[in-house]
Amino acid sequence: MRQRHRTTRLLGSLLLVAAAGVSVVGAAPSAAPATATPLDRVVPAPAKVAPAGHPYRITSGTRIRVDDTRESRRIGAYLAGILRPSTGYRLPVTSRGKGGIQLRLAKGTFGAEGYRLNSTPSGVTITASRPAGLFHGVQTLRQLLPAAVEKKSVQRGPWQIAGGTIEDSPRYAYRGAMLDVSRHFFTVGQVKRYIDELALYKINTLHLHLSDDQGWRIAINSWPRLATYGGSTEVGGGVGGHYTKDDYKEIVRYASSRFLEVVPEIDMPGHTNAALASYADLNCDGVAPPLYTGTDVGFSSLCVGKDLTYSFVDDVIRELAALTPGRYLHIGGDEAHSTSHEDYVKFMDRVQPIVTKYGKTVIAWHQITGAHPVKGALAQYWGLDDTDAAEKAQVAEAAKNGTGLILSPADRVYLDMKYTEDTPLGQDWAGLVEVKRSYDWDPGNYLAGVPSSAIRGVEAPLWSETIVTDANIQYMAFPRLPGVAELGWSPAATHDWDTYKVRLAAQAPRWDALGIDYYRSPQVPWPAR
């Protein structure tokens, strides 16, 4: 919402508060509580909301007050960086004084990512047990400010935060988005932009699909042609590209600064043409196939019977694990149509221990449940509502035996699926996925026979056969991505399409201010532009 006020500097102070979730002093009480964004207008929906009293107003005297810890200071600086351009205020970050917008780390029952936001006319305080909670609280504060706070030039205020208290924590610990950088390559800068968009909705995992038939995107010192040759093309025959190890480290660092964990994926034994083209010896017949720039799947396979295959896998996983501080490493395992079932099981039985040897937890697509998932492994389900009952039963049986599940049903949350027949981007093999369909399901009871304790969370994959630019990414992710984020964060009791679509519509001015392209679904009551 855009609000008018006699002073421009007031807007800047409030914006800073929203971004960092820290404390600001010197703000005057507001006399117009009706103009502030209601506390329950946030996406994802908070767990508990208790409106009370008048708003807090950011002014030129506002300060962002932080604990004397490195993380609090960093989040305070992040908030200030968001708020200063639009408000025009100095918004100093300080550990001294009282009042204003305050960011506090304190022992409590907030968990790893929860927070409490309390707003009164004298100040706003965000309290959390861990830095991630403070950061998520800042994203909530950001949404409570007028959308103009996201702009890079001075805007008119007032910058108000509605009075009351939000107590919030996530339903699921794993809330992810996948970006396929193999079909089309995306630069470090493009990935960073997507990370910022994910962070706004409390997504905490970035899954990077780093290898496929069309391109290998990460430098591996022991097998250098994977990147230099295997990464030299992409769908349609473009120049492709790859990340150096320093590039990848920068993505990991940036994601961490937004409290996202990077999950790298090397897809195998199928989806491996780029690797097979790079090294002839990885092929059973010793003959390297040509590079591939089409979109077919299921035609490639590593040579399961060769010992060299497992030396190759060991080298790749060892180097990638060393670059990745996160807990997980994804080994793909889907659409291995050129690998016999017997060979598939043999391969997965040999490869999973390599992942655990290097200190990582295995994630694989749900076909791993047809083999022998190792203890602690996670299976990522990408089937459809009408997937064969036997396949679903196989997944459910693995879940009963201790395999955790990440839910990514393709006909619900694959962001590359077309919205309608007229959508200019994307595919439709899983069906047409409008905004309501993407949101209107419950991860807790989606798969029959799966114990609720087995569900680790949700993830929205974006495959890039037709995705080339930032605008393409945004158009397919928005407005569906915030709904997936809400399914992962918010209590099941808050899930209601009729109320959600109103909250979603209220995000549009923020996306406009951020320069995010998006699909204006007729299912959503968007405000007039």
TIGUMAR-705404 format. One record per residue (C-alpha): x, y, z; residue number from 1; residue in one letter. Coordinates in steps of 0.1 Angstrom, whole numbers. Layout:
X / Y / Z / NUM / a .
...
end
This chain:
0 / 0 / 0 / 1 / m .
12 / 34 / -8 / 2 / r .
5 / 61 / 18 / 3 / q .
8 / 99 / 18 / 4 / r .
24 / 120 / 44 / 5 / h .
39 / 154 / 47 / 6 / r .
75 / 142 / 52 / 7 / t .
96 / 121 / 29 / 8 / t .
122 / 113 / 56 / 9 / r .
96 / 94 / 76 / 10 / l .
93 / 68 / 48 / 11 / l .
130 / 61 / 48 / 12 / g .
130 / 52 / 85 / 13 / s .
102 / 28 / 82 / 14 / l .
117 / 10 / 52 / 15 / l .
149 / 4 / 71 / 16 / l .
130 / -12 / 100 / 17 / v .
112 / -36 / 77 / 18 / a .
143 / -49 / 60 / 19 / a .
165 / -56 / 90 / 20 / a .
141 / -60 / 119 / 21 / g .
161 / -39 / 143 / 22 / v .
154 / -11 / 166 / 23 / s .
148 / 26 / 157 / 24 / v .
145 / 55 / 180 / 25 / v .
131 / 90 / 177 / 26 / g .
99 / 80 / 159 / 27 / a .
67 / 99 / 166 / 28 / a .
35 / 81 / 175 / 29 / p .
11 / 77 / 146 / 30 / s .
-24 / 92 / 148 / 31 / a .
-37 / 73 / 119 / 32 / a .
-36 / 36 / 126 / 33 / p .
-60 / 28 / 98 / 34 / a .
-34 / 36 / 72 / 35 / t .
-9 / 9 / 83 / 36 / a .
-8 / -25 / 66 / 37 / t .
-26 / -50 / 89 / 38 / p .
-4 / -75 / 106 / 39 / l .
-22 / -104 / 91 / 40 / d .
-16 / -92 / 55 / 41 / r .
18 / -109 / 54 / 42 / v .
28 / -138 / 30 / 43 / v .
35 / -164 / 43 / 44 / p .
7 / -161 / 69 / 45 / a .
22 / -158 / 104 / 46 / p .
13 / -184 / 130 / 47 / a .
-2 / -160 / 155 / 48 / k .
-13 / -123 / 151 / 49 / v .
-26 / -100 / 178 / 50 / a .
-34 / -65 / 166 / 51 / p .
-33 / -38 / 193 / 52 / a .
-29 / -1 / 196 / 53 / g .
-15 / 25 / 173 / 54 / h .
12 / 20 / 147 / 55 / p .
49 / 28 / 151 / 56 / y .
62 / 55 / 127 / 57 / r .
97 / 58 / 113 / 58 / i .
110 / 93 / 111 / 59 / t .
143 / 111 / 104 / 60 / s .
152 / 104 / 141 / 61 / g .
149 / 67 / 138 / 62 / t .
178 / 44 / 147 / 63 / r .
182 / 7 / 141 / 64 / i .
193 / -7 / 174 / 65 / r .
210 / -41 / 174 / 66 / v .
227 / -64 / 199 / 67 / d .
264 / -63 / 200 / 68 / d .
268 / -94 / 179 / 69 / t .
282 / -98 / 144 / 70 / r .
250 / -113 / 130 / 71 / e .
227 / -87 / 145 / 72 / s .
249 / -59 / 132 / 73 / r .
249 / -76 / 97 / 74 / r .
211 / -79 / 96 / 75 / i .
208 / -43 / 109 / 76 / g .
230 / -32 / 80 / 77 / a .
210 / -52 / 56 / 78 / y .
178 / -35 / 68 / 79 / l .
194 / -1 / 66 / 80 / a .
205 / -8 / 30 / 81 / g .
169 / -15 / 20 / 82 / i .
153 / 15 / 38 / 83 / l .
177 / 43 / 32 / 84 / r .
172 / 48 / -5 / 85 / p .
134 / 52 / -3 / 86 / s .
131 / 70 / 30 / 87 / t .
160 / 93 / 25 / 88 / g .
168 / 88 / 62 / 89 / y .
203 / 82 / 78 / 90 / r .
189 / 53 / 99 / 91 / l .
222 / 47 / 118 / 92 / p .
228 / 12 / 131 / 93 / v .
238 / 12 / 167 / 94 / t .
240 / -10 / 198 / 95 / s .
234 / 19 / 221 / 96 / r .
203 / 35 / 235 / 97 / g .
167 / 23 / 238 / 98 / k .
135 / 26 / 218 / 99 / g .
129 / 27 / 181 / 100 / g .
132 / -5 / 161 / 101 / i .
152 / -31 / 180 / 102 / q .
167 / -64 / 169 / 103 / l .
173 / -88 / 198 / 104 / r .
188 / -123 / 201 / 105 / l .
174 / -139 / 233 / 106 / a .
168 / -173 / 247 / 107 / k .
132 / -184 / 242 / 108 / g .
110 / -208 / 225 / 109 / t .
114 / -194 / 190 / 110 / f .
133 / -223 / 176 / 111 / g .
159 / -221 / 148 / 112 / a .
139 / -197 / 125 / 113 / e .
110 / -183 / 146 / 114 / g .
106 / -148 / 159 / 115 / y .
83 / -124 / 177 / 116 / r .
76 / -89 / 163 / 117 / l .
60 / -64 / 187 / 118 / n .
50 / -29 / 175 / 119 / s .
39 / 0 / 197 / 120 / t .
39 / 38 / 191 / 121 / p .
73 / 40 / 209 / 122 / s .
91 / 13 / 189 / 123 / g .
92 / -21 / 171 / 124 / v .
111 / -50 / 186 / 125 / t .
120 / -82 / 168 / 126 / i .
132 / -110 / 191 / 127 / t .
145 / -144 / 180 / 128 / a .
167 / -172 / 194 / 129 / s .
188 / -174 / 162 / 130 / r .
199 / -150 / 135 / 131 / p .
178 / -167 / 109 / 132 / a .
147 / -158 / 130 / 133 / g .
157 / -121 / 131 / 134 / l .
162 / -121 / 94 / 135 / f .
128 / -137 / 88 / 136 / h .
113 / -111 / 112 / 137 / g .
128 / -84 / 91 / 138 / v .
111 / -98 / 60 / 139 / q .
78 / -96 / 78 / 140 / t .
85 / -60 / 89 / 141 / l .
94 / -52 / 53 / 142 / r .
60 / -64 / 41 / 143 / q .
43 / -43 / 68 / 144 / l .
57 / -12 / 53 / 145 / l .
43 / 5 / 22 / 146 / p .
55 / -11 / -11 / 147 / a .
74 / 21 / -20 / 148 / a .
99 / 12 / 6 / 149 / v .
115 / -12 / -20 / 150 / e .
123 / 16 / -44 / 151 / k .
158 / 30 / -49 / 152 / k .
148 / 67 / -49 / 153 / s .
133 / 88 / -22 / 154 / v .
95 / 83 / -18 / 155 / q .
68 / 99 / 2 / 156 / r .
57 / 83 / 35 / 157 / g .
44 / 79 / 60 / 158 / p .
63 / 48 / 70 / 159 / w .
41 / 31 / 96 / 160 / q .
41 / -4 / 111 / 161 / i .
7 / -15 / 126 / 162 / a .
5 / -20 / 163 / 163 / g .
4 / -54 / 179 / 164 / g .
23 / -86 / 181 / 165 / t .
32 / -114 / 156 / 166 / i .
46 / -147 / 170 / 167 / e .
58 / -169 / 141 / 168 / d .
77 / -200 / 133 / 169 / s .
78 / -224 / 103 / 170 / p .
57 / -255 / 99 / 171 / r .
85 / -273 / 80 / 172 / y .
123 / -269 / 83 / 173 / a .
129 / -274 / 45 / 174 / y .
114 / -247 / 23 / 175 / r .
131 / -248 / -11 / 176 / g .
132 / -235 / -46 / 177 / a .
152 / -252 / -74 / 178 / m .
168 / -234 / -103 / 179 / l .
179 / -254 / -133 / 180 / d .
211 / -238 / -146 / 181 / v .
219 / -267 / -169 / 182 / s .
193 / -264 / -197 / 183 / r .
201 / -227 / -198 / 184 / h .
230 / -211 / -179 / 185 / f .
224 / -183 / -154 / 186 / f .
251 / -160 / -142 / 187 / t .
261 / -154 / -106 / 188 / v .
243 / -121 / -107 / 189 / g .
211 / -137 / -119 / 190 / q .
212 / -164 / -92 / 191 / v .
218 / -137 / -65 / 192 / k .
187 / -118 / -77 / 193 / r .
167 / -149 / -74 / 194 / y .
181 / -155 / -39 / 195 / i .
169 / -121 / -29 / 196 / d .
134 / -128 / -42 / 197 / e .
133 / -161 / -24 / 198 / l .
144 / -146 / 9 / 199 / a .
115 / -121 / 9 / 200 / l .
91 / -151 / 14 / 201 / y .
113 / -170 / 40 / 202 / k .
125 / -197 / 15 / 203 / i .
156 / -212 / 32 / 204 / n .
170 / -236 / 6 / 205 / t .
183 / -230 / -29 / 206 / l .
186 / -263 / -49 / 207 / h .
209 / -258 / -79 / 208 / l .
206 / -283 / -107 / 209 / h .
242 / -282 / -119 / 210 / l .
244 / -309 / -145 / 211 / s .
223 / -324 / -172 / 212 / d .
224 / -336 / -208 / 213 / d .
226 / -300 / -221 / 214 / q .
254 / -287 / -198 / 215 / g .
278 / -292 / -169 / 216 / w .
279 / -260 / -148 / 217 / r .
305 / -265 / -120 / 218 / i .
343 / -267 / -124 / 219 / a .
358 / -300 / -112 / 220 / i .
396 / -298 / -111 / 221 / n .
401 / -336 / -115 / 222 / s .
379 / -337 / -146 / 223 / w .
384 / -302 / -162 / 224 / p .
366 / -309 / -195 / 225 / r .
333 / -313 / -177 / 226 / l .
330 / -276 / -174 / 227 / a .
352 / -263 / -203 / 228 / t .
337 / -287 / -229 / 229 / y .
305 / -301 / -212 / 230 / g .
295 / -266 / -201 / 231 / g .
301 / -250 / -235 / 232 / s .
265 / -252 / -248 / 233 / t .
228 / -252 / -237 / 234 / e .
193 / -258 / -250 / 235 / v .
191 / -242 / -285 / 236 / g .
228 / -242 / -291 / 237 / g .
238 / -211 / -270 / 238 / g .
273 / -206 / -256 / 239 / v .
264 / -221 / -222 / 240 / g .
288 / -214 / -194 / 241 / g .
299 / -227 / -160 / 242 / h .
308 / -215 / -125 / 243 / y .
343 / -215 / -114 / 244 / t .
349 / -227 / -79 / 245 / k .
351 / -191 / -67 / 246 / d .
318 / -183 / -85 / 247 / d .
301 / -212 / -67 / 248 / y .
316 / -201 / -34 / 249 / k .
302 / -166 / -40 / 250 / e .
267 / -180 / -46 / 251 / i .
270 / -200 / -14 / 252 / v .
282 / -170 / 5 / 253 / r .
255 / -147 / -8 / 254 / y .
228 / -173 / -1 / 255 / a .
241 / -177 / 34 / 256 / s .
239 / -140 / 40 / 257 / s .
201 / -143 / 32 / 258 / r .
199 / -175 / 54 / 259 / f .
195 / -199 / 25 / 260 / l .
214 / -232 / 23 / 261 / e .
226 / -242 / -11 / 262 / v .
219 / -278 / -22 / 263 / v .
240 / -288 / -53 / 264 / p .
227 / -315 / -76 / 265 / e .
247 / -337 / -99 / 266 / i .
221 / -358 / -117 / 267 / d .
231 / -394 / -123 / 268 / m .
231 / -421 / -137 / 269 / p .
209 / -405 / -163 / 270 / g .
208 / -369 / -175 / 271 / h .
246 / -373 / -181 / 272 / t .
252 / -366 / -218 / 273 / n .
274 / -335 / -210 / 274 / a .
297 / -356 / -189 / 275 / a .
297 / -385 / -214 / 276 / l .
305 / -361 / -242 / 277 / a .
334 / -347 / -222 / 278 / s .
351 / -380 / -214 / 279 / y .
348 / -410 / -238 / 280 / a .
360 / -434 / -211 / 281 / d .
328 / -428 / -191 / 282 / l .
309 / -445 / -219 / 283 / n .
305 / -483 / -219 / 284 / c .
317 / -484 / -255 / 285 / d .
345 / -458 / -251 / 286 / g .
329 / -435 / -277 / 287 / v .
319 / -400 / -267 / 288 / a .
285 / -388 / -279 / 289 / p .
281 / -353 / -294 / 290 / p .
271 / -325 / -272 / 291 / l .
233 / -322 / -269 / 292 / y .
212 / -290 / -272 / 293 / t .
177 / -305 / -274 / 294 / g .
151 / -311 / -246 / 295 / t .
145 / -349 / -248 / 296 / d .
151 / -369 / -216 / 297 / v .
160 / -405 / -206 / 298 / g .
185 / -414 / -233 / 299 / f .
218 / -411 / -214 / 300 / s .
235 / -432 / -187 / 301 / s .
268 / -436 / -170 / 302 / l .
283 / -470 / -174 / 303 / c .
273 / -488 / -143 / 304 / v .
297 / -517 / -148 / 305 / g .
329 / -496 / -150 / 306 / k .
350 / -490 / -120 / 307 / d .
361 / -457 / -136 / 308 / l .
325 / -445 / -132 / 309 / t .
328 / -446 / -94 / 310 / y .
362 / -430 / -94 / 311 / s .
346 / -402 / -114 / 312 / f .
316 / -399 / -90 / 313 / v .
339 / -399 / -60 / 314 / d .
360 / -371 / -75 / 315 / d .
330 / -350 / -83 / 316 / v .
313 / -355 / -50 / 317 / i .
345 / -349 / -30 / 318 / r .
352 / -316 / -47 / 319 / e .
316 / -304 / -46 / 320 / l .
312 / -314 / -9 / 321 / a .
344 / -295 / -1 / 322 / a .
328 / -263 / -17 / 323 / l .
294 / -268 / 0 / 324 / t .
291 / -260 / 38 / 325 / p .
254 / -272 / 38 / 326 / g .
242 / -305 / 49 / 327 / r .
229 / -319 / 16 / 328 / y .
241 / -332 / -17 / 329 / l .
216 / -341 / -44 / 330 / h .
224 / -371 / -67 / 331 / i .
194 / -369 / -90 / 332 / g .
183 / -404 / -100 / 333 / g .
153 / -395 / -121 / 334 / d .
143 / -405 / -156 / 335 / e .
172 / -431 / -159 / 336 / a .
153 / -448 / -187 / 337 / h .
185 / -461 / -204 / 338 / s .
196 / -478 / -171 / 339 / t .
181 / -511 / -163 / 340 / s .
164 / -514 / -129 / 341 / h .
191 / -538 / -117 / 342 / e .
219 / -515 / -128 / 343 / d .
201 / -485 / -112 / 344 / y .
200 / -503 / -79 / 345 / v .
236 / -513 / -81 / 346 / k .
246 / -477 / -90 / 347 / f .
227 / -461 / -62 / 348 / m .
240 / -487 / -37 / 349 / d .
276 / -477 / -46 / 350 / r .
270 / -439 / -49 / 351 / v .
251 / -431 / -18 / 352 / q .
279 / -442 / 6 / 353 / p .
303 / -419 / -14 / 354 / i .
280 / -389 / -4 / 355 / v .
279 / -399 / 32 / 356 / t .
317 / -405 / 32 / 357 / k .
322 / -368 / 25 / 358 / y .
299 / -358 / 53 / 359 / g .
267 / -350 / 33 / 360 / k .
232 / -362 / 35 / 361 / t .
218 / -378 / 4 / 362 / v .
189 / -362 / -15 / 363 / i .
176 / -379 / -46 / 364 / a .
144 / -377 / -67 / 365 / w .
118 / -401 / -55 / 366 / h .
129 / -429 / -78 / 367 / q .
155 / -436 / -52 / 368 / i .
128 / -454 / -32 / 369 / t .
129 / -481 / -58 / 370 / g .
165 / -489 / -47 / 371 / a .
178 / -489 / -11 / 372 / h .
178 / -453 / 4 / 373 / p .
206 / -450 / 30 / 374 / v .
197 / -441 / 65 / 375 / k .
189 / -404 / 67 / 376 / g .
184 / -400 / 30 / 377 / a .
156 / -377 / 16 / 378 / l .
135 / -385 / -14 / 379 / a .
121 / -356 / -34 / 380 / q .
87 / -365 / -48 / 381 / y .
79 / -350 / -82 / 382 / w .
49 / -372 / -92 / 383 / g .
15 / -360 / -101 / 384 / l .
-19 / -363 / -84 / 385 / d .
-27 / -392 / -108 / 386 / d .
7 / -409 / -106 / 387 / t .
5 / -447 / -106 / 388 / d .
-7 / -460 / -72 / 389 / a .
21 / -486 / -71 / 390 / a .
47 / -458 / -74 / 391 / e .
31 / -438 / -47 / 392 / k .
29 / -469 / -25 / 393 / a .
66 / -474 / -30 / 394 / q .
73 / -439 / -18 / 395 / v .
50 / -443 / 12 / 396 / a .
67 / -476 / 22 / 397 / e .
101 / -459 / 21 / 398 / a .
87 / -431 / 42 / 399 / a .
74 / -456 / 68 / 400 / k .
109 / -471 / 69 / 401 / n .
125 / -437 / 78 / 402 / g .
132 / -420 / 44 / 403 / t .
122 / -383 / 47 / 404 / g .
103 / -367 / 19 / 405 / l .
105 / -333 / 2 / 406 / i .
73 / -327 / -18 / 407 / l .
75 / -312 / -53 / 408 / s .
45 / -325 / -71 / 409 / p .
49 / -314 / -107 / 410 / a .
13 / -306 / -114 / 411 / d .
12 / -284 / -83 / 412 / r .
46 / -267 / -78 / 413 / v .
68 / -271 / -109 / 414 / y .
72 / -234 / -117 / 415 / l .
80 / -242 / -154 / 416 / d .
45 / -255 / -160 / 417 / m .
23 / -231 / -181 / 418 / k .
-4 / -213 / -163 / 419 / y .
-28 / -216 / -192 / 420 / t .
-26 / -227 / -228 / 421 / e .
-17 / -192 / -238 / 422 / d .
13 / -188 / -214 / 423 / t .
42 / -179 / -237 / 424 / p .
68 / -198 / -216 / 425 / l .
70 / -232 / -200 / 426 / g .
57 / -267 / -207 / 427 / q .
25 / -285 / -201 / 428 / d .
35 / -322 / -198 / 429 / w .
23 / -322 / -161 / 430 / a .
-8 / -301 / -170 / 431 / g .
-17 / -264 / -167 / 432 / l .
-10 / -250 / -132 / 433 / v .
-28 / -218 / -123 / 434 / e .
-22 / -200 / -91 / 435 / v .
-50 / -216 / -71 / 436 / k .
-40 / -251 / -81 / 437 / r .
-4 / -244 / -70 / 438 / s .
-16 / -232 / -36 / 439 / y .
-46 / -253 / -29 / 440 / d .
-32 / -285 / -14 / 441 / w .
-18 / -297 / 19 / 442 / d .
17 / -312 / 21 / 443 / p .
7 / -329 / 53 / 444 / g .
-18 / -352 / 37 / 445 / n .
-9 / -352 / 0 / 446 / y .
5 / -387 / -2 / 447 / l .
-17 / -415 / 12 / 448 / a .
0 / -437 / 37 / 449 / g .
29 / -414 / 44 / 450 / v .
33 / -405 / 81 / 451 / p .
33 / -367 / 87 / 452 / s .
66 / -370 / 105 / 453 / s .
82 / -381 / 72 / 454 / a .
74 / -348 / 55 / 455 / i .
105 / -325 / 57 / 456 / r .
91 / -298 / 36 / 457 / g .
83 / -285 / 1 / 458 / v .
103 / -273 / -29 / 459 / e .
93 / -254 / -61 / 460 / a .
115 / -265 / -90 / 461 / p .
120 / -242 / -120 / 462 / l .
133 / -261 / -150 / 463 / w .
148 / -240 / -177 / 464 / s .
141 / -255 / -211 / 465 / e .
122 / -223 / -221 / 466 / t .
136 / -200 / -194 / 467 / i .
164 / -176 / -205 / 468 / v .
162 / -143 / -188 / 469 / t .
156 / -128 / -153 / 470 / d .
122 / -117 / -165 / 471 / a .
114 / -153 / -176 / 472 / n .
123 / -166 / -141 / 473 / i .
102 / -140 / -124 / 474 / q .
71 / -145 / -147 / 475 / y .
70 / -182 / -140 / 476 / m .
78 / -180 / -103 / 477 / a .
55 / -151 / -95 / 478 / f .
28 / -153 / -82 / 479 / p .
31 / -191 / -76 / 480 / r .
63 / -191 / -55 / 481 / l .
49 / -172 / -25 / 482 / p .
21 / -198 / -23 / 483 / g .
46 / -226 / -21 / 484 / v .
65 / -206 / 5 / 485 / a .
33 / -203 / 25 / 486 / e .
26 / -241 / 23 / 487 / l .
61 / -246 / 38 / 488 / g .
60 / -220 / 65 / 489 / w .
24 / -214 / 77 / 490 / s .
2 / -236 / 99 / 491 / p .
-22 / -258 / 80 / 492 / a .
-51 / -240 / 98 / 493 / a .
-42 / -207 / 79 / 494 / t .
-45 / -223 / 44 / 495 / h .
-75 / -208 / 28 / 496 / d .
-76 / -198 / -9 / 497 / w .
-102 / -171 / -5 / 498 / d .
-82 / -152 / 21 / 499 / t .
-48 / -160 / 6 / 500 / y .
-56 / -146 / -28 / 501 / k .
-64 / -112 / -11 / 502 / v .
-30 / -112 / 7 / 503 / r .
-13 / -123 / -25 / 504 / l .
-29 / -95 / -45 / 505 / a .
-15 / -70 / -20 / 506 / a .
20 / -81 / -29 / 507 / q .
17 / -68 / -64 / 508 / a .
27 / -32 / -57 / 509 / p .
58 / -45 / -39 / 510 / r .
67 / -66 / -70 / 511 / w .
62 / -35 / -91 / 512 / d .
85 / -15 / -69 / 513 / a .
111 / -42 / -70 / 514 / l .
109 / -45 / -108 / 515 / g .
96 / -81 / -106 / 516 / i .
77 / -92 / -137 / 517 / d .
48 / -115 / -129 / 518 / y .
17 / -131 / -143 / 519 / y .
-15 / -113 / -135 / 520 / r .
-37 / -143 / -130 / 521 / s .
-75 / -137 / -134 / 522 / p .
-79 / -158 / -103 / 523 / q .
-64 / -130 / -81 / 524 / v .
-80 / -97 / -73 / 525 / p .
-51 / -75 / -82 / 526 / w .
-51 / -38 / -74 / 527 / p .
-54 / -15 / -104 / 528 / a .
-21 / -1 / -116 / 529 / r .
end
